[in-house]
Amino acid sequence: MVLGSRNKKKLGELHDLLGDLGIELTDVSSFPTAPEVDETGTTFEANARLKATTLAPTLGEWVLGEDSGLVVPALGGDPGVDSALYAGEHGNNAANNAKLLKEMANLKGDQRAAYYISTAVLANPTGEVVAVTEGRCWGVIAEDYRGTGGFGYDPLFIIPEYHASFGELNSTVKHALSHRGRAIARLRPAVRAHLLLEKS
């Protein structure tokens, strides 16, 4: 199964979440001729579908398209689907985090509530979508960086029940709580039914 991304940290999380199924997992970087997918969707699901349905028939492989991001209701839903390029440069975590802190500088208490969302779409080698799942995780945006683990907005995203950010929690706890962990957990039955059946 191919993760429709070149993000090695996402691939690492996928290995942690699905590795026990015995399915070979890789990402798009293993396919040098794979096209770049323009994430033109206005929702996380639309972008995840674009990745899965574009790449699967091109590569002739099962593809997991996943799109995720951070939503802050007090900012009108920003960073939202533009989470990875919030500050203008795709994947510049430092700049994105700095912009988020600046935009939220005057927000207090409940105004700092936020949630991570992940949508996962599984497509077969012909590009047919066989499963769509979603996971969400609620938290609070810190006023300063906490921890160096994870990626993206993790050092700013606090889980109140744990009094810790995703940047501070170990990977086992994070996977159990995270938006991506929840989306992939809901996708496991489809992965097991389709890919393990094909494998056997």
FIKE-940875 format. One record per residue (C-alpha): residue in one letter; x, y, z. Coordinates in steps of 0.5 Angstrom, whole numbers, padded with zeros to 4 digits, always signed. Example, Ala and Ser with C-alpha at 12.3 -4.5 7.8 and 13.67 -1.06 7.14 Angstrom:
A+0025-0009+0016S+0027-0002+0014
//
This chain:
M+0000+0000+0000V+0003+0007-0002L+0002+0013+0002G+0000+0019-0002S+0005+0023+0001R+0013+0024+0001N+0012+0026+0008K+0017+0021+0012K+0014+0023+0019K+0007+0021+0016L+0010+0014+0013G+0013+0013+0020E+0006+0014+0024L+0003+0009+0019H+0008+0004+0020D+0007+0005+0027L-0001+0004+0026L-0001-0001+0021G+0005-0005+0021D+0003-0011+0025L-0002-0013+0019G+0004-0015+0015I+0003-0011+0009E+0009-0007+0005L+0008+0000+0006T+0012+0006+0003D+0010+0013+0000V+0010+0016-0006S+0018+0018-0006S+0019+0010-0008F+0016+0012-0015P+0020+0017-0018T+0015+0018-0024A+0009+0019-0019P+0006+0026-0021E+0005+0032-0016V-0002+0032-0014D-0005+0039-0013E-0009+0040-0007T-0014+0044-0010G-0020+0041-0005T-0023+0046+0000T-0024+0040+0005F-0020+0035+0008E-0024+0029+0005A-0023+0033-0002N-0016+0033-0002A-0015+0026+0001R-0019+0023-0005L-0015+0027-0010K-0009+0024-0008A-0012+0017-0007T-0016+0017-0014T-0010+0020-0018L-0004+0016-0015A-0007+0009-0015P-0009+0008-0022T-0002+0012-0024L+0002+0007-0020G-0003+0001-0021E-0002+0000-0013W-0007+0001-0007V-0006+0008-0005L-0008+0011+0002G-0010+0019+0001E-0009+0022+0007D-0010+0030+0009S-0010+0033+0016G-0009+0040+0019L-0011+0044+0025V-0017+0048+0026V-0018+0054+0030P-0025+0056+0031A-0024+0063+0034L-0020+0064+0027G-0025+0062+0023G-0023+0055+0022D-0016+0057+0020P-0011+0054+0019G-0015+0049+0016V-0014+0046+0009D-0008+0051+0008S-0005+0048+0015A+0002+0046+0011L+0003+0053+0008Y-0001+0057+0013A+0005+0062+0013G+0006+0062+0005E+0012+0056+0004H+0009+0049+0004G+0012+0045+0010N+0015+0051+0014N+0013+0048+0021A+0017+0054+0024A+0014+0059+0020N+0007+0056+0021N+0008+0056+0028A+0010+0063+0029K+0004+0065+0025L-0001+0061+0029L+0002+0064+0036K+0002+0071+0033E-0005+0071+0030M-0008+0068+0037A-0004+0073+0041N-0010+0076+0044L-0014+0070+0045K-0015+0067+0052G-0019+0061+0055D-0024+0058+0051Q-0022+0062+0045R-0015+0058+0044A-0019+0051+0043A-0017+0048+0037Y-0018+0041+0034Y-0014+0037+0029I-0017+0033+0024S-0015+0027+0019T-0019+0024+0013A-0016+0018+0010V-0019+0015+0003L-0017+0008+0001A-0017+0007-0007N-0016+0000-0010P-0011+0000-0016T-0016+0002-0021G-0017+0009-0017E-0024+0006-0014V-0025+0009-0007V-0027+0003-0002A-0027+0007+0004V-0027+0014+0007T-0025+0015+0015E-0024+0021+0019G-0021+0022+0026R-0021+0028+0030C-0017+0030+0037W-0019+0036+0041G-0014+0041+0045V-0012+0048+0046I-0007+0052+0043A-0001+0054+0048E+0002+0061+0048D+0009+0058+0047Y+0013+0052+0045R+0012+0045+0049G+0017+0039+0047T+0020+0038+0041G+0017+0031+0039G+0012+0030+0033F+0012+0035+0027G+0007+0041+0025Y+0003+0044+0030D+0005+0039+0035P+0009+0043+0040L+0003+0048+0041F-0002+0043+0041I-0004+0041+0048I-0008+0035+0051P-0012+0038+0057E-0013+0031+0060Y-0005+0030+0060H-0003+0037+0061A+0002+0036+0055S+0003+0038+0048F+0004+0033+0042G+0011+0035+0042E+0012+0032+0049L+0008+0026+0049N+0011+0019+0047S+0009+0016+0040T+0005+0011+0044V+0000+0016+0047K+0000+0020+0041H-0002+0015+0037A-0008+0013+0041L-0010+0020+0042S-0009+0023+0035H-0013+0025+0029R-0009+0021+0025G-0009+0015+0030R-0016+0015+0030A-0018+0016+0023I-0013+0010+0021A-0016+0006+0027R-0023+0006+0023L-0019+0005+0017R-0016-0002+0019P-0022-0006+0018A-0022-0004+0010V-0015-0005+0010R-0015-0012+0013A-0021-0014+0008H-0018-0011+0002L-0011-0012+0002L-0010-0018+0006L-0015-0022+0002E-0011-0020-0004K-0005-0022-0001S-0007-0029+0001
//
